[in-house]
Amino acid sequence: MASLVQITGNVSNLWQQDIWLGFISDTRVGQIWSWRTLFAVLLLLIIVFLRKSPKARWQNILIAFTATLPLIAGSLASHAAAEELSVLTVLPYALHIILAGIWFGALPAFLLLIYENNKNTKAKRGNAPEYKTLMRFSSIALPVMLLIILTGITVADRIFDGYYAALVATPYGWLLSIKILILSIILLIAARVRAHWLPLLANDSQPDNASPGRTGIRKWVRIEFVLALLLLFLATVTANTTPVKHALIENWPFPFRFSILATWDKPNVAVQVWIGVSILILAAGVIQLGQLRNWGFKRLIGIPALLLASGLAIALPPLTIQAYPETYRRPPVPFDAMSIANGAALFNQHCVECHGHQGMGNGIKSRTLSTKLPDLLTEPHTSEHTPGDFYNWISYGMVNTDMPGYAEKISEEDRWDLVNYVHALSRGYQARILTPEIIPNKAYIKPPLFSYTENNNNSGTLQDFRGNKSILLVIFSWPQSQDRIEQLKQAYDRFSEQNIAVLAVPANELAAAELTQIAAELPFPVVTQGAAEIAASYALSRRTLTHPDIIGRGKNHPSHMEFLIDRNGYMRARWIPSIDQTGWSDIDKLYQQISLLNRENMKIAYPEDFVR
């Protein structure tokens, strides 16, 4: 019903028949709800039918299997519904719910068994059926709980999608943090019951009502059950809360954040972190030692807690760096050729004098500054900081440096364009590892996105080819590339057989006569609108291991470049005739690389449309 209100947004029409029918037939949530109801009714019918037949093991197996079906269907209606529906995608969600059902469903039976009075006062201590049953449950509950934690981590990792900072900065993260805290308390209670109260119950010789073991177990399992109910409620609320990957952290609430990338190479950081980790491992060992030696509850919790706090106090501070309100703000401007081209123009206007033409921190004014500028091209500066960090620096400057703020001079969208350009510089330099030969099943380079209009007035985007075709992107000059364009024209039928698209992008603006000459009887399109921005942004990926091109202004762009972009959207190979010499001049070698791409069955997420 809550889902129906969310979808329709209308409470007054909630009981109209057509609203319900439309919800069930036209929405995915409604269809899944129908399947859940169907499976629940099936489970009820099986239970009613089997109640009248003799008890057998297969009946329990059948009931248990049928009981999992509504849970599996329910997992499809949660955050798994936002992902690709496949067995590997849904499996962690389904297992997490099923295992949680096993644990939570067994708690009432556990309590019921404790509350029943054992009238057989002559039963031998340690051999009572009650004790054996409770120990069996405890033995099963341990691996089940470990699997719940493991599947929970897997599910959370998919939902967070790398934005782990949202754990303390979004409603979903806050709810999950509370769940983790409650689960930790439940685990402590379960460990205490297993290590202390169950053995005490086995050795009890007193009457049932005065049994310390029974009294202790009854008390703590009741608390565990109440906490489990609260955990179930929070899980329900969390499942209906916007997941982290779609939630926005507009204002980071802390003046610091943790970053291994930005701190690990600093002096003594690794040593401090490993010392802290060693103390954390010691804390885990002390817990095991305390259980073996039957320490008191306060001692069993206090000493490991002290070690835990000490380990964290030593390991975490070296990993902290300064953060800003915009640190985890997601860019509103996509990482595309138009944005990068505008960012390049803004960089030349406002930043070149200090940061240099190639962003290496060697501009004409750099020697007069009080601080050494970072190398934005060859050093991992962009990977060590978030896009939001760069946005803050560009907007408001950097404290205790000569970096000024441009919030009053440059619009918000243009500042994000500058952020995109800085990342394009770095990604372009990373592309120097590319050669005319692909590395099978290895995808690293995320190319700039782009939209375009063809010479026949058709339009499209780079993303249109994802999951469908690989692309041969040809950046050409005219008439220097005339022979190559003719060669590609003659080979186009072979490309079509391999399901590859060819896009020809002129590096310079073409006259109408030149465009007519090029496009005459050409089987693949020539990009007209958007060509200059595409050529300029992909020229940033011109560097190779043998020709790093890091000295000077970096304005000598190759007259011809070709890129192979796979069906997942990753740049996989590149040929620059002036550097790689023969390379793909032999069409058979290019055809071989295309065939290798087509034979791949690599499952990998598409590149993000925004920098991260």
N, C-alpha and C positions, 0 to 999 in steps of 0.2 A: 504494500500500500504506500509505503514511504517512497519507493521508486516511482510509483505511478504519479504521486504528487510532484516529485522532482521533474518528471518528464512533461507532464501536462501543465504544471504550474497553476492548477485550478482545483481547489478543494470542493467547490460547490457542485461540480459535475462528476464527482468521484464515483457515484453509484450508478451512473448511466451505463447501460449495457454496451453501447457502441464504443464508449471510451475503453472499457475493459477488453472488448474484442480487438480493438485497434492496438491496444497495448500488447496483447498476447501475440497477435499475428504480424504486426509491423515493426516491432522492436526486438532487438537481440536480447535485452534484459527480460522481456516478456516471454520469449521462447524458452530461455533458460529456466525461468520461473516455472513454466509449464512442465518442463522435464523434471525439475526437482519435485514438483507436486506428484507427478506420475510415479517417480521412483519411491517417494514416501508412501504412497498408497500401496504400491507393490510390496514394499517391506511390511506394511501392516497386514496385508492379506496373507503373506507367507507366515508371519508369526501366528496369526489366528488359526490358520490351517494346521500348522505343525504342533500347536498346543495339544491337540487331541490324539496325536500319534506318539508311539513310543520314542523315548529320547535316544538320540544317536549322534555321533560326532559330526556326521555330514550335515546334520541340521544346523548345528552351530556355525559351521563353515559357510553354509548357504546364507544364513541370516547375516553373518558378518560381512560377506561379500555384497549382499544386497544393500546393507546399511552404508557401504562406501559410495554407492551410486549417487544419492542426493548430495553427498559432500563433494564429490567430483564435479557434479553439475554446478554446485554453488561456487566452486573455485573459478569457473568460467565467467561468472558474473562479477568477480572482483577485479583487481587491477590486471589480472591476466588477460582480460578482455581487450585491453589496450595494446597487447602485443600480438605478434603473428601466432595464429592458432596452430600449433604443432605439438606432437607428443613431448618433445624435449622442452618446449616452452611451458606447457601446462603442468608437466609432471611435478616440479618442485612445489607449485601452489597446491596441487591436489594432495601430495604426500604430506605437506605441512598441516592441512586441514584434517586429513584422516588420522594422522598420528596424534594431533591435539584432541581429536574425538576419542581415541583409545584411552589417552591419559585422563581426560576430564570425565569420560563416561564411567571409568572404573572407580573414581573416587567415592561416589555414593555407595557402591557395593562394598568398598573398603570400610566405610563408616558403618554400614549396616552390620557387617561381620563383627566389628568391634563392639557394637551396642548389644549384640545378642549374648545372653548369659550362657556360659559353658557349664551345663549341669553335670557334666561328667567330672566330678571332683577327683576321681581316681586316675585320671589321665596322667601319664608320665610327663614330667616337665621336659620341654624341648621337643616333644613328639606330638603335641596336641595338633589336631587337624587345623585349628584356627591359626596357630603359629606358622604352620607349613604354608597355608594359603596366603597369609600376609607376606611371608618371605618370598613366595613365588611372584606375587604382585610387585614387590619391591625390586626383584631381579629383572622383571620385564619392564618396569617403569623407567629404570636407569637408561637402557639403550634407546627406549622410545623417546625419552626427554632429550638425549643427545642428538637423535635424529631430528627432533622438533627444532632444536637450536641450529643444526646444520642447514636444514631446509629453510628456516627463518632467515639465516644469513644470506642464503642464495636468493631468496625472494626479495629481501631488502636491498641487496646489491643491484638487482635489476631495477627496482623501483627508484633507488637513489641515482642510478646511472652516473656515478662519479661525483655527484653533488652531496658529499657526506656532510658538508657544513650545514646543510638544511636540517640535520638532526637536532640542532639547537636554535633554529631560526625560522621554522615553519610549523603550522599546526600539526601536520602529519609527523614531523620530526619530534615535536613535543609529546605527542601521543605515544609514539614508538619508544621514546626515552622512558616514559612512565611504565610502559609494558615491560621493558628490559629490567627496570628497577623491581617491579613486582615479581617477575620471573626469577630474579636473583634471590629474593626473599623466599620464594617457594622452594628453590633448589637447596637453600640452607636448611629449611625446615625438613625437607625430604632426607637430606644427608643426616640430620640429627635423629630423625625417627629410625632410619636404617642402622645407624651406628650405635645408638644408645637405647632407645625405647623398645625396639624389637628384641634385642638380646635380653633386656630386662624382663620382658613378657615371657620369654622362653624359660627363664629361671624362677618365675614367680611361684611361690607355694602358698600364697595367701588366698582367701576367698576372692571371688571375681570382683565384688564391689570395692574391696580394699586393695586390689592389685595395682601397684605403682606403675607397672608397665602398661596395663590397660588404660589407666587414668591418663598417663602421659600421652599415649598414642591418640586417645580420644580427643584430648585438648588440642594437640598440634595439627592433627589431620582436619579437625573442624576449621581451624584457622586457614589451613592450606586450601580447603574447599571454598571458603569465603573469598580468599584471594583469587582462586581460579575463576569464580563467578565474575569478579571485578575484571580479571584479565579477559574473559570472554566478552564482557561488555565493551571494553576498550578496543578489542579486535574488531567488533562489529562497527564501532564508530570509525575506526581507522580505515576499514574497507570502504567506507562511504566518504572519505576525506580525499581531497585532491592530492594525488601522489606527487612526490618531490620533483620528479622530472618535469612536471607541468606547473609547479608552484614557483613563484618568483620571490627571491630574497632582495627586496628593494633597499633595505637598510640593514647591514650587518651590525649586530648589537655590541660587538666587542672590539677593542682597539688592537687586537692581535689575532693571529690564526696560526695553525700548524702547517709546516711545509717541509717535507723531507728534501725535495728537489732544491729548494733555495738555501738550505742550511747544511746539508750533509758534508759538503767539501770544506766547510769552515773549520778552523783549528779546534781540536778537542771535542767536537760535536759527536763524532762516532763513538769515541771512548766513553763519554758521559751516557750516551743512549744505551750502549751495551751493558754498562754497569747497572743502570736502572732496570733493564730487561732481566739481568741476572738476579736482581733482588726480587722481581716479580715471580720469576721461576722458583726462587727460594720460598716465597710465600705459599705457592701451590704445594711445594714439598712439605712445608710445615703443617698444612692442613691434613695431608695424608698421614704424617707422623702423629699428629694429635689424635686422629681417629684410631690409629693402631694402639696407642697408649691410653685411650679412654680419658683424654683431658676433659676438664669441666667445660661447660658451654662458653663461659666468659673467656677462659684461656684459649679455647679452640678458635674463637672469633677474634679476640683482641690482638693476639700476636700476629696472625696473618694480615689483619687489617692495618696494623702499624707498618709491617713490611710493605704492604701494597701501597700505602700512602707515601712511604719513603721512596719506593721504586719510581712511582709516578713523578714525585717531586724532583728526582734526579734526571729522569729520561725526557720529560716533556719540555721544560724551559728552553733547552738548546734548540729545539725544533720550532720555536715561535718566531714569527716575523710580524712586522707592523701590518695592520689591516685598516680598511677605511669603510665608511658606510656603503660605498659602491663596489666593494671588493667582489662580492658574489652576484652583483647585478648582471643579468644576461643581456648581451647586446641586442638591441631592437633592430639593428641593420644587418642584413645577411652578408655573408662573406662572398660577395660577388664582384665581377669585373668592374661594374659601374662604380661601386663603392670604393674599390681599390684605386681606380683611376682618379677619382676625386680626392682620395686620401693622398695620393702621390703629388697632386697639384698643391694641396695644402701643406704637405711636408716641404716641398720646394720653396714655398712662400714663407713659412714660419720657422722651419726647423733646420734647414740645411746649413746655415751659418755655424751652428754649434754641433749638430750631430753628423754633419758630412753628407755628401750626395748619396752614399750607400748605407747610411745609418750606422757607421762604425765608430762614431764618437770622435771623429778627426776633422771636424769642420774648421773653418778659418778662425773662429773665435774660441775654439776649444782650449787653446793654450792659455788664454787669459782668464779662464774660469777657476773658481776656488775648489771645485770638485771634479774628479775624473768621470767622464761620461761613459755609460755602458755601451758595449758593442751590440747593437740590435741585429746585426747580420750574422756573424759567425759564432757568437756566444749564445748559450741557452737562456738568455734573459727573458724572452717571451714565454718560454715553457715554465719558468720559475715563478711567474706572476700571472695573475688572472687578468682577463680583459678589463674587468672593473678597476683593477689597480691602475692600469694605463689610462683609463678614462678619468680617474681621479687626478692623476698627475697632470694630464693635459688640461683638465678643467681648472684645478686649483694650485698647481705647482707642487714642488716638493720642499718640505721644511728643511732648513739648514743646507740648501743647495742653491744654485743659480737658476734652477728651472722655474720659469714663471708660469702663471695660470692663464688660460685663454678662454675662460668661460664668458668673458665680456666681448671677446673679439670673434669667436667662432661659435656657430650654432651647435646645439646638442647633437643633431644628426651628423654634422661635419666632424665633430670630435670622434664619434663612433667610426666614421670613415677613416680617420687617422689611425685609430686602433686597428682597423682591418688592414690598413697598408703596412703597419709595423709587423703584423703577423704574416702578411704576404711576403715581406722581405725575408723573414726567418724561414718560412716554408719553402720559398724559392731556393734558398741556399741549401736546405735539406735535400732538395731534388737533385743535387749534384751526384748522388749515388746512382741515378738512373743511367741506363745505357740502352742501345738498340735491342737488347735481349732482356726479356722479363725474367724475374725470379719466380718460378711456379709457386702458387699458393702463398705468396707473401705480398701484402698490400700495406703501404705505409703513407704514401704521399697523397694528401687531400687537396685537389686542385681548386682554384676559384670557380664558383658557379657563374653562370652567365645566361642571359636571355638574348635572343637575336631575331633578326628578320632576314629572310633569304631574298635572293634576286627575283624570285617569283612571287614575292610578297607573303609567302607563308612565314609563320613565326613559331618559336618554340623556346625551350630552355634545356640546359644540360641535364636537369633532373628527369626530363621526359624519357631518357634512354635507360634509366635505372631499372635493373631487373629484366631488361629486354635485349638491348644490343650493346656491344662494345663500340667505341668511337675512335676513328682516326681523325684527329684534329690537325689540320694542315695550316700553319701560319706561313704565308708565302708573300713574295715580292714580285712585282711585274715590271719588266719582262724577264727578270733573272730566273724565275721559277717556271718559265714557260714549258721547258722540256719535261720537268717533273710533273706538272699538271697534266700534260699529254700522256705521260707514262701511267699515271693513276687512272686517267680516263680509260685507257686500253685495258687496265686490270680490274675495272670496276665490277664486271660480271663475276669475277672470282670472289671479290669482296662480298657481293650480294649473296653468293652461295654460302658464305661463312657468317651471314647475318651480322655484318658490321656496317655501321653508318660512316660516311665520310663528310666532314664539314670543312670547307675551304674558307679561310679567313685572311683577307688581305691585310698586310702589315701597314700599308699606307693607303690613303684615300685614292680610289680609282676614278678616273674620268669616265664619263658615260660611254665613250667609244671603247675604252679598255674593258669595261665591264661587259659590254656586248660581245667583244672579241673573246673574252675568257669563257663566258657562259654559253657560247654557241655550241649546241649539241653536247653540252657537259651533262653527264648523268647524275652528278651530285651537286648540291647547292653551293652557291657562293654567298657568304654572309655579307650583308650590306650594313644595315643598322646595327650598331653595337660592335662592329669589327675593330675599331681603334682601341676600345677599352679591353676587348678580349686579347688582342695582340699585345698590348702593353702589360697586362697582368700576367700573361703566360711567358712574356719575355723575362720575368723575374726568375723563371725556372731554367734559365739558359746556362747556368754554371755547371761545369763537370769537374771530376776529380783532377783531371789534367789541365783544365782551364778554369781556375776558380774565379777569375775576374773580380778581384777585390781591391785592386789598385786603381786610382783615378775616379772619374765621374761615373763609370759604369753605364755609359750611354751607347756603347758600340754593340747594339743588338744584332744577332745573326739575321741575315736576310731571309733565311728559310729554316723552319723548325717543324717537326712532326711529333705528335704525342699520341700514345695509345692509352685510352681510358677504358677500364673494364666495365662490365655490366653493373658492378657494385658502386661505381662512381669514383674509383681510385686511379690515379695516374700510375701506370705500370711500366712504361718504356718510353724512350725519347730518342729521336735521331736528329742531329744537327749536322748537315752535310759538311759545313766548313770545319768541323771539329772531329766528327766520327768517321769522316772520309766515306768509304764504301757503304757500310751500314745497310740501309734499306734501299739503296740504289738498285740492288738486286731484289726485284719484287718477290721472288721466291723466299727470301729471308724474312721479309715482312709478313708474307702469307704464313710462314712457319710460326711466327710469334702469335698471329691471330688464331691459328689452330690450337696453340697451347692454351690461350685464354679460353677458348670455347670448350676445351676438355676439362677445365677446372670445375670443381663442384664445391667451391669454398663458400662457407656460410659466415658472413661477416656483416656487421651493421653498416648501413650507408653512412658516408661522411656527414657530419652535422652541417646544417645550413648556416650556422653561426659559429664564430670562433669561441673556443673554450679555454 
